[in-house]
Amino acid sequence: MMRKMKRITAIFTIGALVGIFLALFHPVNSTLHRLVLVVSIGVCWSGLTNLLWNQKRVRCLFLLLPLLVAIPFVLPARDIDTAVLREDYVRRLNAFEGDDYYWGGESSRGIDCSGLPRRAFRDALLSYGLRNLNGKACRAFLEQWWFDASAKALGEGYRSYTVPVGVSGTIEKMDYGDLMPGDIAVTSSGIHALAYAGEDDWIQAEPGIGKVVTLDGRKSQNLWFGRPVIAHRWRILDERNVSR
């Protein structure tokens, strides 16, 4: 009976490992993929703990693992250095240059217009939180990973993630004076988002080109540069809201 239970546990554990692999390496970060990942991790942890229970050191390690993983997310909230966070965020935005466009994607294997700023900012938050032991940044990462946001949602201030900058018009003509690198321009239709890269440049996962590209908003010919947009900024990076 015990051997049969071990075999069943091993089968479920292998299946959970496959689920983790599929969820992590699929470019889309949908609710289904997130649920598959969370459930698979739970099943895998439970299965491995059961299978290796007789090995005392391994058993202790597996029992402590959930607590170790949870530590960054229960750390005290601290002020965030917006300049440092923004610099890392913009660097991560630029790192996606040349990657393929994939609707619903949020990874280097494929990414869409809203996924580009979301993924770059989310990764910057986690990196900042871990480096600085800042629970506020880590929890913001976790929240943004769990709650998806389309271009339209970002333009509507979904979950208070973004705030309007007060700049609108078309990218080819509007004033960039109040913009900061990393600010997001969302079309008035809510179907596309671009991120300001500084020096008149804009980076976007461009569906027409099929890749992430950086183009000069004043000089380059691009469909989206002539569409009305409203500029937004991540609330955490908005110095008017740093105390919130």
C-alpha positions as CSV (number, residue, x, y, z in Angstrom):
1,M,0.0,0.0,0.0
2,M,2.8,2.4,0.9
3,R,4.6,1.7,-2.3
4,K,1.5,2.3,-4.3
5,M,1.0,5.7,-2.5
6,K,4.6,6.6,-3.2
7,R,4.1,5.8,-6.9
8,I,1.0,7.9,-7.1
9,T,2.8,10.8,-5.3
10,A,5.7,10.5,-7.7
11,I,3.3,10.7,-10.7
12,F,1.6,13.8,-9.3
13,T,5.0,15.4,-8.5
14,I,6.3,14.8,-12.0
15,G,3.0,16.2,-13.4
16,A,3.4,19.2,-11.2
17,L,7.0,19.7,-12.5
18,V,5.7,19.6,-16.0
19,G,3.0,22.2,-15.1
20,I,5.7,24.5,-13.6
21,F,7.8,24.2,-16.7
22,L,4.9,24.9,-19.1
23,A,3.6,27.9,-17.0
24,L,7.1,29.4,-16.7
25,F,8.1,29.1,-20.3
26,H,4.9,30.0,-21.9
27,P,5.1,33.7,-23.0
28,V,1.5,34.5,-21.8
29,N,0.9,35.5,-18.2
30,S,-2.8,34.8,-17.9
31,T,-5.0,34.0,-14.9
32,L,-5.0,30.3,-16.0
33,H,-1.2,30.2,-16.3
34,R,-0.8,31.8,-12.9
35,L,-3.2,29.4,-11.3
36,V,-1.4,26.4,-13.0
37,L,1.9,27.7,-11.7
38,V,0.8,28.3,-8.1
39,V,-1.1,24.9,-7.9
40,S,1.8,23.1,-9.5
41,I,4.4,24.5,-7.1
42,G,2.2,23.5,-4.2
43,V,1.7,20.0,-5.5
44,C,5.4,19.7,-6.3
45,W,6.5,20.9,-2.8
46,S,4.0,18.6,-1.1
47,G,5.0,15.6,-3.2
48,L,8.8,16.1,-2.8
49,T,8.3,16.6,0.9
50,N,6.4,13.4,1.2
51,L,8.8,11.4,-1.0
52,L,11.9,12.6,0.9
53,W,10.4,12.7,4.4
54,N,12.8,10.1,5.7
55,Q,15.8,12.2,4.9
56,K,15.9,14.5,7.9
57,R,18.0,17.4,6.5
58,V,16.1,17.5,3.2
59,R,12.8,17.3,5.1
60,C,13.8,20.3,7.3
61,L,14.9,22.2,4.2
62,F,11.5,21.6,2.4
63,L,9.6,22.6,5.5
64,L,11.5,25.8,5.9
65,L,11.3,26.7,2.2
66,P,7.9,28.3,2.2
67,L,8.9,30.5,5.1
68,L,12.1,31.6,3.3
69,V,10.1,32.4,0.2
70,A,7.6,34.4,2.1
71,I,10.2,36.6,4.0
72,P,10.7,39.2,1.2
73,F,6.9,39.8,1.1
74,V,6.4,40.4,4.8
75,L,9.4,42.8,5.3
76,P,8.5,46.3,6.5
77,A,7.6,48.9,3.9
78,R,10.4,51.5,3.3
79,D,10.7,54.5,1.1
80,I,11.6,53.7,-2.5
81,D,14.4,55.6,-4.3
82,T,12.4,56.4,-7.4
83,A,15.5,57.4,-9.4
84,V,17.2,54.1,-8.8
85,L,14.0,52.1,-9.5
86,R,13.3,54.1,-12.7
87,E,16.8,53.6,-14.0
88,D,16.5,49.8,-13.6
89,Y,13.0,49.9,-15.0
90,V,14.1,51.7,-18.2
91,R,17.2,49.4,-18.5
92,R,14.9,46.4,-18.5
93,L,12.5,48.1,-21.0
94,N,15.5,48.5,-23.4
95,A,16.6,44.9,-22.8
96,F,13.5,43.7,-24.7
97,E,14.6,45.5,-27.9
98,G,14.2,43.1,-30.8
99,D,12.1,40.5,-29.1
100,D,9.0,39.2,-30.9
101,Y,5.6,40.7,-30.5
102,Y,3.1,38.1,-29.0
103,W,-0.4,39.1,-28.0
104,G,-0.8,38.6,-24.3
105,G,2.9,37.9,-23.9
106,E,5.1,39.1,-21.0
107,S,8.5,37.5,-21.6
108,S,11.5,37.6,-24.0
109,R,9.9,34.7,-25.9
110,G,7.0,37.0,-26.9
111,I,5.5,40.2,-25.5
112,D,2.7,42.7,-26.3
113,C,2.4,46.4,-25.9
114,S,1.1,46.5,-22.3
115,G,3.2,43.5,-21.3
116,L,6.4,45.4,-22.1
117,P,6.1,48.1,-19.4
118,R,4.4,45.8,-17.0
119,R,7.1,43.1,-17.1
120,A,10.0,45.6,-17.1
121,F,8.5,47.5,-14.1
122,R,7.6,44.3,-12.2
123,D,11.0,42.8,-12.6
124,A,12.6,46.1,-11.5
125,L,10.3,46.2,-8.4
126,L,11.4,42.6,-7.4
127,S,15.0,43.3,-7.9
128,Y,14.9,46.6,-5.9
129,G,12.9,44.9,-3.1
130,L,15.3,42.0,-2.7
131,R,18.4,44.2,-2.9
132,N,17.1,46.7,-0.4
133,L,15.0,44.4,1.8
134,N,12.0,46.5,1.0
135,G,8.7,44.8,1.6
136,K,6.8,47.5,-0.2
137,A,8.5,46.9,-3.5
138,C,8.3,43.1,-3.1
139,R,4.6,43.2,-2.4
140,A,4.0,45.6,-5.3
141,F,5.8,43.1,-7.5
142,L,3.5,40.3,-6.3
143,E,0.3,42.3,-6.8
144,Q,1.2,43.3,-10.3
145,W,2.2,39.8,-11.2
146,W,-1.2,38.5,-10.0
147,F,-3.4,41.2,-11.4
148,D,-3.1,41.6,-15.1
149,A,-3.6,45.0,-16.8
150,S,-4.3,45.7,-20.4
151,A,-3.3,48.9,-22.2
152,K,-6.8,50.3,-21.6
153,A,-6.6,49.4,-17.9
154,L,-3.3,51.2,-17.5
155,G,-4.8,54.2,-19.2
156,E,-7.7,54.1,-16.7
157,G,-5.5,53.8,-13.6
158,Y,-6.4,50.2,-12.9
159,R,-5.8,49.4,-9.2
160,S,-4.1,52.8,-8.9
161,Y,-1.1,51.4,-10.6
162,T,-0.7,54.5,-12.8
163,V,-1.5,58.3,-12.6
164,P,-1.9,60.8,-15.5
165,V,1.1,62.9,-16.2
166,G,-1.0,65.8,-17.7
167,V,0.4,65.4,-21.2
168,S,-1.7,64.4,-24.1
169,G,-1.9,64.8,-27.9
170,T,0.0,62.8,-30.5
171,I,3.5,61.6,-30.0
172,E,4.8,63.3,-33.1
173,K,3.6,66.7,-31.8
174,M,3.0,66.8,-28.1
175,D,5.3,68.4,-25.6
176,Y,7.8,66.0,-23.9
177,G,8.9,68.5,-21.3
178,D,7.0,66.9,-18.4
179,L,7.7,63.3,-19.4
180,M,10.2,61.1,-17.7
181,P,11.8,57.9,-19.1
182,G,9.4,55.0,-18.4
183,D,6.2,57.0,-18.7
184,I,3.5,55.2,-20.6
185,A,1.5,56.7,-23.5
186,V,-1.9,54.9,-23.9
187,T,-3.9,55.6,-27.0
188,S,-7.3,57.2,-26.4
189,S,-8.9,54.1,-27.9
190,G,-7.0,52.0,-25.2
191,I,-5.7,49.5,-27.7
192,H,-2.0,50.3,-27.6
193,A,0.7,51.5,-25.2
194,L,4.2,52.9,-25.7
195,A,6.9,53.8,-23.2
196,Y,9.0,56.9,-23.3
197,A,12.7,56.0,-23.5
198,G,14.0,59.6,-23.3
199,E,15.7,61.8,-25.9
200,D,12.5,61.8,-28.1
201,D,12.6,58.0,-28.3
202,W,9.7,55.6,-27.6
203,I,9.9,51.9,-27.1
204,Q,7.0,49.7,-27.9
205,A,6.0,46.1,-28.8
206,E,4.8,47.0,-32.2
207,P,2.2,44.6,-33.7
208,G,2.7,45.9,-37.3
209,I,6.5,45.4,-37.2
210,G,6.1,42.3,-35.1
211,K,8.9,43.2,-32.6
212,V,9.9,45.5,-29.8
213,V,11.4,48.6,-31.4
214,T,12.7,52.0,-30.3
215,L,11.8,54.8,-32.7
216,D,12.2,58.6,-32.7
217,G,8.8,60.1,-31.9
218,R,9.5,63.2,-33.9
219,K,11.2,61.8,-37.0
220,S,10.2,58.2,-37.4
221,Q,7.2,57.2,-39.5
222,N,4.9,55.0,-37.3
223,L,1.2,54.5,-37.2
224,W,0.9,55.0,-33.5
225,F,2.8,58.3,-33.4
226,G,-0.1,60.0,-35.1
227,R,-2.8,58.6,-32.8
228,P,-4.1,60.6,-29.8
229,V,-2.5,59.4,-26.6
230,I,-2.6,60.3,-22.9
231,A,0.6,59.9,-20.8
232,H,0.7,58.0,-17.5
233,R,3.3,57.2,-14.9
234,W,3.6,54.4,-12.6
235,R,2.3,55.7,-9.2
236,I,5.3,54.4,-7.4
237,L,7.6,56.4,-9.7
238,D,5.5,59.6,-9.4
239,E,7.3,61.9,-6.9
240,R,4.0,63.5,-6.2
241,N,2.8,60.2,-4.7
242,V,6.0,58.8,-3.1
243,S,4.5,59.0,0.4
244,R,1.5,56.9,-0.5
